[in-house]
Amino acid sequence: MNQSQRDHIATVVDSLSNTALRRGGFQQDPTIRESWQRCVESHGLDPSRMQDVRILPWHELREHRDDLDEFRRIAHHGLSVLYKQIAGAGYVVLLNDARGVTVDYLGDSAAEDGLRRAGLYLGAHWSEAWAGTCAVGTALATGKALTVHQADHFDATHIPLTCSAVPLFDPQGQLNAILDISALSSPQPKASQQLALQIAKLYAHQIENAWFGHRHRSDWVLQLSPASPFVEVSPDFLIAFDASGRVAGHNHRAQRMLEKELGIAAPSPHARSTLLGMPIEQLFNTTLDCLPDWLASARGQQGTLERINSGERLYVMAQQPARRPARQVITAPARLPAPLAALSGGDMLLEQQLQRAARLLAAPLNLVVHGETGCGKEVFARAYHQASDRRDRPFIAVNCAAIPAALIESELFGHLPGSFTGAGSKARRGLIREADGGTLFLDEIGDMPLEMQTRLLRVLAEREVLSVGASQPVAVDIRVLSASHHALEKRVEEGRFRADLYYRLQGALISLPPLRQRSDLDWLIDKMLGGKVQLSAAARECLRQHRWPGNLRELSNALDYATAICDGERIEVHDLPESLLNRGANAPSIASHEMALRHPPYPLPPDIAPAPLPEKQLLMQYLRAARWNLSAVARQMGISRMTLYRRMQRFGIRSPNRNDALH
């Protein structure tokens, strides 16, 4: 215990004494003061203790993560974007469940030891009853966003830390999780964390809205905002109504607004909202039948909606329920483990393969992963390992085509000192033994030499490995995932791959579709960009038109290139690699025409101008690129929606969206 910790303990003890209470001796703000009192009076904590950080063992943490699995998947994108914004200032991002346990974490791997010791790590337990006054625990207790800075902490162990936490509420008004950004050290004044708290509030609002949208796809939703420009892109208030016109859910800002409007006392943060089930007529001067009037496609301009009591007007847009698929008698697919679910944005072919893989996790089978070069075979293998019960053991990846034939034996199986020329004076365990207890991923297994295939077969059959120069084998426990862009069955027929090894390896076959066959390209693009830059509609259409022979690897390289080349925060067509713009016989697109008009591929004589693309064809490509989002097309073309409607009428273009009528 150092002197600053002793001084802090003395301050807490003195502040909580009866004498200090009578003379108003607390210098902390009321929220901190009340939390210190709860720590002593309700939780029985001793101010003089130095409580070690508690990190839950994996089997306990897994239960907490599973309980919040679907929400974590929705929230993780927001956490990643937030972390990129604040990582440079030394902050980490924590997502904690309603019991105070950290179920998701983003931090600097170079500082991992220090972060773990401080409890800024996956599995840390930050409830107020365990850790005392802290941002996560006190936000859980109060339902309020706050910063707990340095000496605000109850436990002297935590006084170097600064932590800002914001509650995340579900659409039923109950506290669902806590978003926390923390740092191991910071400037002394608490005011230095004001910006950190505001950033956390902003991202918490976005995560809440994303979760709300996911939960209420099948309901009518009103988007409301006091300011016109924000109602479509970032609405303050979201309210969902069921088929009978009663409140089915809302975001937290809408709950507070409506409770104030109706004079309802705010319930406990852990209680369901009292607004649920309330008819729309008790809230606004409208009815369920009028909601189609507020659809974005039904109006030439934004409308307003009047609150029933105060008469205050809010700008409004409505979203209609998503069309539900026809009811099927088949059993719904099981929920994918998070590492596997993170690989797909909804592509049906890939989802089927991931569902099969998930069902095999508990089976003692090896897997062969087939797919074209660059389609994500190693990424899948790592995700499969993380989803399995071997996740806490090593994942060892070996590219069989990259290791020279003369070295592959010692690399895989290890060797004793001096066992062959160049072996060196130190023994080497080998990659197979390095993977003991975990997963061995053999990439490009089809290129493994035949003599090595024989030795690998013995490892799989006997579950033991014999190092080069050794006389006694060593037992190993490994699961083998192997991958190849070759069709291994054909290589068996050609005599280039052992049939008995093939059947040992292929307990099951997982086939990953090439990128050109996947329907979730837009999701992949947005995931790879990670919110760092925006992508123009024309550039996105150019990416959609490309065939992607290099699959995910080529897409990642193209986006990295464009991100580095683009000016500002928006990728335009001319920022993309030339290989994407010269598509040969590919169908013409808005992107290629814009490039041709702006940047002709050869100098033109001064009396010859580029031939303009026929206006109707260009307009159709704008519409298709934006998926018939007329508002987006009007913005891109720099015209009003009414002008766009008139042009569509003139060319006889009809939107496939039924509600895009002229008004």
Salt bridges, closest charged atoms under 4 A:
ASP14 OD2 - ARG23 NH2 3.70
ASP29 OD2 - LYS190 NZ 3.22
GLU60 OE1 - ARG54 NH2 3.35
ASP67 OD2 - ARG99 NH2 3.17
ASP69 OD1 - ARG72 NH2 3.00
ASP69 OD2 - ARG73 NH1 3.06
ASP69 OD2 - ARG335 NE 3.60
GLU70 OE2 - HIS214 NE2 2.62
ASP97 OD2 - HIS64 ND1 2.64
ASP104 OD2 - HIS76 ND1 2.73
GLU128 OE1 - ARG38 NE 2.80
GLU128 OE1 - HIS43 NE2 3.36
ASP152 OD2 - LYS190 NZ 2.75
ASP155 OD2 - ARG49 NE 3.22
ASP219 OD2 - HIS216 ND1 2.79
ASP236 OD2 - ARG253 NH1 3.29
GLU261 OE1 - ARG307 NE 3.23
GLU306 OE1 - ARG313 NH2 3.37
GLU312 OE1 - ARG307 NH2 2.62
GLU372 OE2 - ARG516 NH2 2.59
GLU378 OE2 - ARG382 NH2 3.08
GLU409 OE2 - ARG455 NH1 2.49
GLU411 OE1 - ARG428 NH2 3.27
GLU434 OE2 - ARG429 NE 3.40
GLU444 OE1 - HIS485 ND1 2.84
ASP447 OD1 - HIS486 NE2 3.30
ASP447 OD1 - ARG491 NH2 3.92
ASP477 OD1 - ARG390 NH2 2.89
GLU494 OE1 - ARG496 NH1 3.67
ASP500 OD2 - ARG498 NH2 2.68
ASP520 OD2 - ARG518 NH2 2.96
ASP522 OD1 - ARG540 NH1 3.21
ASP522 OD2 - ARG544 NH2 3.06
ASP522 OD2 - ARG627 NH2 2.47
ASP526 OD1 - ARG540 NH2 2.83
GLU541 OE1 - ARG544 NH1 3.30
GLU554 OE2 - HIS546 NE2 2.88
GLU572 OE2 - ARG570 NE 2.81
ASP575 OD1 - HIS574 NE2 3.85
GLU594 OE1 - ARG598 NH2 3.40
GLU615 OE2 - ARG650 NH2 3.52
